């Protein structure tokens, strides 16, 4: 006889199981981020210096892509740190990663927390959720394909529109509302900032412009080769495409935009993909392969999510809601999404 899924999570039991896993390890954060970020820049330089399309350049591009991708996704951790903590880490992350890759932390922090609100998750107001399972199947491959042109948008946004908004001030509002986030569905409108958010974002925005303006000036003067722009564009596209694939696998994406989920529904809508310990962290780094576990306990740092998942799978009832979050691989998760979208499109 088939087991009945428990519809209520035993939260008290689950929290007891993982209660010792909420403390972040600063040394691990610093060593992990700095190693991969510096590896990314070393590989970036090698890709610029190597002959075009040579095996050495292609290898350097792949290494830089995955190294930068991991470095970039530390912004997810930044968005969940307690206020007032890891300030130096936040500052260094922007200097070494956020500003040069045109993804300053303000375009993610604040927006991502909306995604975790129970009243917002999975609805039309969720900036990181789109009901792909309810849409036409072509929307699934279209999502990562659009990421190939996204780096051009970020160049336009920070190199051209940012300084233009200093002269034409009415441009400031639409830049914030429409172009200061990484929304999945394209309909999200970011609420206007409070005074603190406004000035922090303005500083980060200017620094991103300064990095780009300096790089372009050096290329125009012949100090840096224009090849730098090509390698940078590849890096940015690589990061955004892989992150879009990860996003497609992170949730079931079947919630109607007007339906507010219960917490249990939110967990069931999320996925854990432990996968291969060597290859899965390449496309879902910094603990994000345990996305359902993260939604269950947002306070657990990335380096403890794997242990939390193993404990919960072992100690919670086998027919609990949590057990339904498991997926075998990226492709099985995306394949299920495609299957549901295909079935829904013919109804």
KOLKOLVO-642661 format. One record per residue (C-alpha): residue number from 1; residue in one letter; x, y, z. Coordinates in nm, 2 decimals, m for minus. Example, Ala and Ser with C-alpha at 12.3 -4.5 7.8 and 13.67 -1.06 7.14 Angstrom:
<recs>
1:a:1.23:m0.45:0.78
2:s:1.37:m0.11:0.71
</recs>
This chain:
<recs>
1:x:0.00:0.00:0.00
2:x:0.13:0.34:m0.10
3:x:0.24:0.56:0.19
4:x:0.04:0.89:0.25
5:x:0.25:1.20:0.25
6:x:0.24:1.39:0.58
7:x:0.11:1.73:0.50
8:x:0.24:1.90:0.81
9:x:0.61:1.94:0.87
10:x:0.72:1.84:1.22
11:x:0.91:2.16:1.26
12:x:1.00:2.13:1.62
13:x:1.16:1.79:1.55
14:x:1.34:1.92:1.24
15:x:1.48:2.22:1.43
16:x:1.61:1.99:1.71
17:x:1.79:1.78:1.45
18:x:1.98:2.08:1.30
19:x:2.00:2.31:1.60
20:x:2.38:2.30:1.62
21:x:2.43:2.39:1.25
22:x:2.33:2.76:1.25
23:x:2.67:2.92:1.33
24:x:2.87:3.04:1.02
25:x:3.24:2.98:1.00
26:x:3.41:3.31:0.90
27:x:3.74:3.14:0.81
28:x:3.56:2.91:0.57
29:x:3.38:3.20:0.41
30:x:3.70:3.40:0.36
31:x:3.91:3.11:0.23
32:x:3.65:2.97:0.00
33:x:3.56:3.30:m0.16
34:x:3.91:3.44:m0.19
35:x:4.05:3.12:m0.34
36:x:3.79:3.09:m0.61
37:x:3.77:3.46:m0.68
38:x:4.15:3.49:m0.72
39:x:4.15:3.17:m0.93
40:x:3.89:3.33:m1.15
41:x:4.10:3.64:m1.21
42:x:4.41:3.43:m1.27
43:x:4.23:3.22:m1.53
44:x:4.07:3.54:m1.67
45:x:4.42:3.69:m1.74
46:x:4.54:3.36:m1.89
47:x:4.24:3.36:m2.12
48:x:4.32:3.71:m2.24
49:x:4.69:3.63:m2.30
50:x:4.63:3.29:m2.47
51:x:4.58:3.25:m2.84
52:x:4.22:3.28:m2.95
53:x:4.03:2.95:m2.95
54:x:4.34:2.76:m2.84
55:x:4.30:2.47:m2.59
56:x:4.47:2.68:m2.33
57:x:4.23:2.97:m2.37
58:x:3.92:2.74:m2.37
59:x:4.04:2.57:m2.06
60:x:4.11:2.90:m1.89
61:x:3.76:3.02:m1.98
62:x:3.60:2.72:m1.83
63:x:3.80:2.74:m1.51
64:x:3.73:3.12:m1.48
65:x:3.36:3.07:m1.55
66:x:3.31:2.81:m1.27
67:x:3.54:2.99:m1.03
68:x:3.36:3.33:m1.08
69:x:3.02:3.16:m1.07
70:x:3.10:3.02:m0.72
71:x:3.24:3.36:m0.61
72:x:2.93:3.55:m0.74
73:x:2.68:3.32:m0.55
74:x:2.83:3.42:m0.22
75:x:2.59:3.72:m0.26
76:x:2.32:3.47:m0.17
77:x:2.49:3.43:0.17
78:x:2.53:3.80:0.20
79:x:2.16:3.84:0.17
80:x:2.10:3.61:0.47
81:x:2.36:3.73:0.71
82:x:2.24:3.90:1.02
83:x:2.25:4.28:0.99
84:x:2.57:4.42:1.11
85:x:2.78:4.10:1.06
86:x:3.03:4.01:0.79
87:x:3.06:4.38:0.69
88:x:3.42:4.35:0.58
89:x:3.34:4.04:0.38
90:x:3.06:4.22:0.21
91:x:3.29:4.51:0.12
92:x:3.56:4.29:m0.02
93:x:3.30:4.08:m0.21
94:x:3.19:4.39:m0.40
95:x:3.54:4.51:m0.46
96:x:3.67:4.18:m0.60
97:x:3.36:4.04:m0.76
98:x:3.04:4.26:m0.75
99:x:3.17:4.58:m0.91
100:x:3.39:4.43:m1.18
101:x:3.13:4.18:m1.29
102:x:2.85:4.44:m1.28
103:x:2.65:4.26:m1.02
104:x:2.69:4.49:m0.71
105:x:2.52:4.34:m0.41
106:x:2.24:4.60:m0.40
107:x:2.07:4.44:m0.70
108:x:2.03:4.11:m0.51
109:x:2.01:4.20:m0.14
110:x:1.67:4.31:m0.04
111:x:1.51:4.16:m0.35
112:x:1.60:3.81:m0.25
113:x:1.44:3.84:0.09
114:x:1.11:3.90:m0.08
115:x:1.14:3.56:m0.23
116:x:1.14:3.41:0.12
117:x:0.83:3.58:0.25
118:x:0.55:3.33:0.28
119:x:0.30:3.59:0.16
120:x:0.51:3.66:m0.15
121:x:0.67:3.32:m0.24
122:x:0.55:3.18:m0.57
123:x:0.30:3.47:m0.64
124:x:0.32:3.74:m0.90
125:x:0.51:3.96:m0.66
126:x:0.79:3.71:m0.62
127:x:1.10:3.84:m0.81
128:x:1.26:3.50:m0.83
129:x:0.97:3.28:m0.93
130:x:0.80:3.22:m1.26
131:x:0.54:2.94:m1.31
132:x:0.73:2.77:m1.59
133:x:0.52:2.45:m1.54
134:x:0.21:2.64:m1.62
135:x:0.35:2.83:m1.92
136:x:0.43:2.72:m2.28
137:x:0.73:2.47:m2.28
138:x:0.94:2.71:m2.50
139:x:0.97:2.94:m2.20
140:x:1.20:2.69:m2.03
141:x:1.49:2.70:m2.28
142:x:1.42:3.07:m2.36
143:x:1.51:3.16:m2.00
144:x:1.88:3.06:m2.02
145:x:1.90:3.18:m2.38
146:x:1.80:3.54:m2.28
147:x:2.09:3.53:m2.03
148:x:2.33:3.55:m2.33
149:x:2.22:3.91:m2.40
150:x:2.19:4.01:m2.03
151:x:2.56:4.12:m2.00
152:x:2.50:4.38:m2.27
153:x:2.21:4.51:m2.06
154:x:2.43:4.54:m1.75
155:x:2.69:4.73:m1.95
156:x:2.43:4.97:m2.08
157:x:2.27:5.01:m1.73
158:x:2.59:5.09:m1.54
159:x:2.82:5.24:m1.81
160:x:2.57:5.46:m1.99
161:x:2.24:5.50:m1.80
162:x:2.40:5.55:m1.46
163:x:2.60:5.86:m1.55
164:x:2.31:5.98:m1.77
165:x:2.08:5.96:m1.46
166:x:2.31:6.20:m1.28
167:x:2.24:6.46:m1.54
168:x:1.88:6.36:m1.62
169:x:1.75:6.30:m1.26
170:x:1.40:6.16:m1.35
171:x:1.58:5.86:m1.49
172:x:1.68:5.76:m1.14
173:x:1.34:5.62:m1.05
174:x:1.29:5.38:m1.35
175:x:1.65:5.27:m1.31
176:x:1.57:5.15:m0.96
177:x:1.23:5.01:m1.03
178:x:1.30:4.83:m1.36
179:x:1.68:4.78:m1.37
180:x:1.81:4.71:m1.01
181:x:1.72:4.35:m0.97
182:x:1.76:4.01:m1.13
183:x:1.39:3.91:m1.16
184:x:1.30:3.58:m1.33
185:x:0.96:3.66:m1.48
186:x:1.02:4.01:m1.61
187:x:0.71:4.17:m1.44
188:x:0.87:4.25:m1.11
189:x:0.88:4.62:m1.01
190:x:1.12:4.69:m0.72
191:x:0.97:4.91:m0.45
192:x:1.14:5.25:m0.40
193:x:1.43:5.24:m0.15
194:x:1.44:5.38:0.20
195:x:1.70:5.65:0.26
196:x:1.97:5.40:0.38
197:x:1.91:5.17:0.08
198:x:1.92:5.46:m0.15
199:x:2.26:5.59:m0.05
200:x:2.42:5.24:m0.02
201:x:2.29:5.16:m0.37
202:x:2.41:5.49:m0.51
203:x:2.77:5.43:m0.38
204:x:2.77:5.07:m0.52
205:x:2.62:5.19:m0.85
206:x:2.89:5.46:m0.89
207:x:3.17:5.22:m0.81
208:x:3.04:4.98:m1.07
209:x:3.04:5.26:m1.32
210:x:3.39:5.36:m1.22
211:x:3.52:5.01:m1.27
212:x:3.37:4.99:m1.62
213:x:3.47:5.35:m1.72
214:x:3.83:5.28:m1.61
215:x:3.84:4.95:m1.80
216:x:3.70:5.11:m2.12
217:x:3.94:5.40:m2.09
218:x:4.24:5.17:m2.07
219:x:4.11:4.97:m2.37
220:x:4.06:5.29:m2.58
221:x:4.41:5.41:m2.49
222:x:4.55:5.07:m2.59
223:x:4.68:4.98:m2.25
224:x:4.44:4.69:m2.22
225:x:4.35:4.49:m2.53
226:x:3.98:4.49:m2.65
227:x:4.00:4.11:m2.60
228:x:3.94:4.18:m2.23
229:x:3.58:4.29:m2.32
230:x:3.52:3.96:m2.51
231:x:3.65:3.75:m2.22
232:x:3.45:3.95:m1.97
233:x:3.13:3.91:m2.18
234:x:3.19:3.53:m2.19
235:x:3.24:3.52:m1.81
236:x:2.92:3.72:m1.74
237:x:2.72:3.51:m1.98
238:x:2.86:3.19:m1.84
239:x:2.76:3.29:m1.49
240:x:2.41:3.40:m1.58
241:x:2.33:3.09:m1.80
242:x:2.44:2.85:m1.53
243:x:2.25:3.04:m1.27
244:x:1.94:3.03:m1.48
245:x:1.97:2.65:m1.52
246:x:2.01:2.62:m1.14
247:x:1.70:2.84:m1.09
248:x:1.50:2.61:m1.32
249:x:1.59:2.32:m1.10
250:x:1.55:2.50:m0.76
251:x:1.17:2.49:m0.76
252:x:0.88:2.30:m0.91
253:x:0.75:2.63:m1.05
254:x:0.39:2.51:m1.07
255:x:0.22:2.76:m0.84
256:x:m0.06:2.99:m0.99
257:x:0.05:3.36:m0.95
258:x:m0.25:3.45:m0.74
259:x:m0.22:3.16:m0.49
260:x:m0.04:3.22:m0.16
261:x:0.12:2.89:m0.05
262:x:0.14:2.76:0.30
263:x:0.48:2.70:0.44
264:x:0.45:2.33:0.38
265:x:0.35:2.39:0.02
266:x:0.65:2.62:m0.02
267:x:0.89:2.34:0.10
268:x:0.73:2.08:m0.13
269:x:0.77:2.33:m0.42
270:x:1.14:2.35:m0.36
271:x:1.41:2.08:m0.44
272:x:1.72:1.92:m0.29
273:x:1.96:1.78:m0.55
274:x:2.26:1.63:m0.36
275:x:2.38:1.47:m0.68
276:x:2.75:1.40:m0.73
277:x:2.96:1.57:m0.46
278:x:3.22:1.67:m0.73
279:x:3.01:1.79:m1.02
280:x:2.68:1.91:m0.87
281:x:2.85:2.19:m0.68
282:x:2.98:2.32:m1.01
283:x:2.63:2.42:m1.13
284:x:2.48:2.47:m0.78
285:x:2.76:2.61:m0.57
286:x:2.77:2.75:m0.22
287:x:2.51:2.51:m0.08
288:x:2.24:2.59:m0.34
289:x:2.19:2.23:m0.44
290:x:2.01:2.19:m0.10
291:x:1.76:2.46:m0.19
292:x:1.46:2.30:m0.01
293:x:1.67:2.27:0.31
294:x:1.76:2.64:0.27
295:x:1.40:2.74:0.24
296:x:1.32:2.53:0.55
297:x:1.60:2.69:0.76
298:x:1.73:3.01:0.59
299:x:1.97:3.07:0.88
300:x:2.18:2.76:0.82
301:x:2.51:2.87:0.65
302:x:2.60:2.72:0.31
303:x:2.87:2.49:0.45
304:x:2.63:2.32:0.69
305:x:2.34:2.26:0.45
306:x:2.47:1.92:0.33
307:x:2.49:1.79:0.68
308:x:2.14:1.93:0.76
309:x:2.00:1.75:0.46
310:x:2.15:1.42:0.55
311:x:2.03:1.44:0.91
312:x:1.67:1.54:0.81
313:x:1.65:1.27:0.54
314:x:1.77:1.02:0.80
315:x:1.56:1.12:1.10
316:x:1.24:1.27:0.97
317:x:0.96:1.03:0.88
318:x:1.01:0.87:0.54
319:x:0.67:0.99:0.42
320:x:0.72:1.35:0.53
321:x:0.68:1.65:0.31
322:x:1.06:1.70:0.33
323:x:1.13:1.37:0.17
324:x:0.93:1.48:m0.14
325:x:1.19:1.75:m0.22
326:x:1.46:1.51:m0.34
327:x:1.56:1.51:m0.71
328:x:1.83:1.30:m0.87
329:x:1.99:1.56:m1.09
330:x:1.97:1.89:m1.27
331:x:1.83:1.73:m1.58
332:x:1.57:1.52:m1.40
333:x:1.44:1.84:m1.23
334:x:1.43:2.04:m1.55
335:x:1.29:1.74:m1.74
336:x:1.00:1.71:m1.49
337:x:0.94:2.09:m1.54
338:x:0.93:2.04:m1.92
339:x:0.70:1.74:m1.88
340:x:0.45:1.93:m1.67
341:x:0.46:2.24:m1.90
342:x:0.40:2.02:m2.20
343:x:0.10:1.85:m2.04
344:x:m0.05:2.18:m1.92
345:x:0.00:2.34:m2.26
346:x:m0.24:2.08:m2.43
347:x:m0.52:2.11:m2.17
</recs>
